[in-house]
Amino acid sequence: MVSGTLRIAMTSVAPLRSRAFWILAGRSAVIGIFGGVFAVAFIGVEHALTGLVWGQTGGYEWFGGGLRALVVPIAAGALVGLIYLVLGLPRRLHSFIEELEEGRTDPGTAPGAVLVALVSLVGGASLGPEAPLVTGAAGFANWLTERVSASPEDTRTATLSAAAGVFGGLMSSPLIGALLALELEHDQDLPFFFRHIIPGGVSGTIGFLIVYPVLGAPFLGLYRFPPFEFSAWYLAAGAAMGVVGAIVGLSIGLVAKIVGRVVGRLPASPVARAAIGGCVLGAVGFMMPATLFSGVDTLGAVVADPAEIGVGLLLAVVALKMVTLTTSLRTGFYGGPFFPMFFIGGSVGAVLHLLFPAVPLALAVGATMAATGAMASIPLSVAVLGAFVVGVGPPAAAVISIAVIVAFSIGYGLGFVGPWSSAAAEPGPS
């Protein structure tokens, strides 16, 4: 006899056996094709323009940024503000996390948001490409659903399929893409899960098939670590690194609040705010070039030889990166917070390895990176991503999982989970 709870669940997921559900899956395939092509095009253009404008980027030398690191972010900030005015964009663009929570992206503002993001990323803002990729794909998905007068629930499915397609391509794993989109949405009851996981998997698979032949695995297997033998005591170390990751995540939230109060006293003009934000990014970038951009490439120098950089310099760069990340989010630049967040967590992990050499570098970086990411309320996704990025096997992956569980539990218990999603991007009072 089927229990009452199970009967309700089975009834709720019955649409999987309907024709309408497979129409959703077919639409998700179309969305996945667009998302994959768009991801390849956007990343290609961004890398080409960044190379043209900057040449060589990054570096851990004090005041080694040069005049370009000072001027380009300021010019980018002014251009970002002008784009807001010329295109009539809202004063604050919704973050892609908010779009997933709402289940809809406005097709009218999506192109403008993508343009703002392109200028932001090329201009050196401490942001990643995940936001414009999701916004652009979701904007197309919602334009598609508007053409057929789809229901709000079908629109939500299309929005999440767009995110899954992008993440599935970037992370080289279709199911991770679907899982990450679901966790970011925050509505994870059983009927919702079953309704969206298959369309998301379809879109993610197609996005992967398009992105991988052109870009390979853009963000997995980026770094090479010395091999190590697993020991049981690493599990306890994982719990300790989870505490550290929680502290790092809470620190980002605190910096976001402080920066928000300062920005709230600035002129309301989008040009003025973005230009002032560019001045901050330029000044910090001039002082320490490693704070510019998403941090994906810069973290490579950290894991290659953290001892050469040193504990003090790594911690100083982490603190400055928190400032540039939250300033980018608060002053009108558009992009994703996850890659800068991974840079911050990974750099702190390298510091832990230097202080406690018995903890392997791969575990220290992977666990602290994932634990910091767990504070954004995506614990399952970052646990898998942390293991994939540093390339550890199942036993060592358990250490990363423990770190994520500890960090997420601390953040959730204190009510501070997700400090740099919608809260970090919201402007302060005028």
ZIJO-V93530 format. One record per residue. N is the residue number from 0. RES is the residue in one small letter. BURIAL is + if it has 9 or more other C-alpha atoms within 8 Angstrom, else -. Layout:
# ZIJO-V93530
n = [N N]
res = [RES RES]
burial = [BURIAL BURIAL]
This chain:
# ZIJO-V93530
n = [0 1 2 3 4 5 6 7 8 9 10 11 12 13 14 15 16 17 18 19 20 21 22 23 24 25 26 27 28 29 30 31 32 33 34 35 36 37 38 39 40 41 42 43 44 45 46 47 48 49 50 51 52 53 54 55 56 57 58 59 60 61 62 63 64 65 66 67 68 69 70 71 72 73 74 75 76 77 78 79 80 81 82 83 84 85 86 87 88 89 90 91 92 93 94 95 96 97 98 99 100 101 102 103 104 105 106 107 108 109 110 111 112 113 114 115 116 117 118 119 120 121 122 123 124 125 126 127 128 129 130 131 132 133 134 135 136 137 138 139 140 141 142 143 144 145 146 147 148 149 150 151 152 153 154 155 156 157 158 159 160 161 162 163 164 165 166 167 168 169 170 171 172 173 174 175 176 177 178 179 180 181 182 183 184 185 186 187 188 189 190 191 192 193 194 195 196 197 198 199 200 201 202 203 204 205 206 207 208 209 210 211 212 213 214 215 216 217 218 219 220 221 222 223 224 225 226 227 228 229 230 231 232 233 234 235 236 237 238 239 240 241 242 243 244 245 246 247 248 249 250 251 252 253 254 255 256 257 258 259 260 261 262 263 264 265 266 267 268 269 270 271 272 273 274 275 276 277 278 279 280 281 282 283 284 285 286 287 288 289 290 291 292 293 294 295 296 297 298 299 300 301 302 303 304 305 306 307 308 309 310 311 312 313 314 315 316 317 318 319 320 321 322 323 324 325 326 327 328 329 330 331 332 333 334 335 336 337 338 339 340 341 342 343 344 345 346 347 348 349 350 351 352 353 354 355 356 357 358 359 360 361 362 363 364 365 366 367 368 369 370 371 372 373 374 375 376 377 378 379 380 381 382 383 384 385 386 387 388 389 390 391 392 393 394 395 396 397 398 399 400 401 402 403 404 405 406 407 408 409 410 411 412 413 414 415 416 417 418 419 420 421 422 423 424 425 426 427 428 429]
res = [m v s g t l r i a m t s v a p l r s r a f w i l a g r s a v i g i f g g v f a v a f i g v e h a l t g l v w g q t g g y e w f g g g l r a l v v p i a a g a l v g l i y l v l g l p r r l h s f i e e l e e g r t d p g t a p g a v l v a l v s l v g g a s l g p e a p l v t g a a g f a n w l t e r v s a s p e d t r t a t l s a a a g v f g g l m s s p l i g a l l a l e l e h d q d l p f f f r h i i p g g v s g t i g f l i v y p v l g a p f l g l y r f p p f e f s a w y l a a g a a m g v v g a i v g l s i g l v a k i v g r v v g r l p a s p v a r a a i g g c v l g a v g f m m p a t l f s g v d t l g a v v a d p a e i g v g l l l a v v a l k m v t l t t s l r t g f y g g p f f p m f f i g g s v g a v l h l l f p a v p l a l a v g a t m a a t g a m a s i p l s v a v l g a f v v g v g p p a a a v i s i a v i v a f s i g y g l g f v g p w s s a a a e p g p s]
burial = [- - - - - - + - + - - - + - + - - - - - + + - + + - + + + + + + + + + + + + + + - + + - - + + - + + + - - - - - - + + + - - + + + - - + + + + + + + + + + + + + + + + + + - - - + - - - + - + + + + + + + - + + + - + - - + + + + + - + + + + + + + + + + + + + + + + + + + + + + + + + + + + - + - - - - + - - - + + + + + + + + + + + + + + + + + + + + + + + + + + + + + + + + - - + - - + + + + + + + + + + + + + + + + + + + + + + - - - - + + - + + + + - + - - - - - - - - + + - + + + + + + + + + + - + + + - + + - + + + - + + + + + + + + - - - + + + + + + + + + + + + + + + + + + + + + + + + + + + - + + + + + + + - + - - + + + - + + + - + + - + + + + + + + + + + + + + + + + + + + + + + + + + + + + + + + + + + + - - + - + + + + + + + + + + + + + + + + + + + + + + + + + + + + + + + + - + - - - + + + + + + + + + + + + + - + + + - - - + + + + + + + - + + + + + - -]
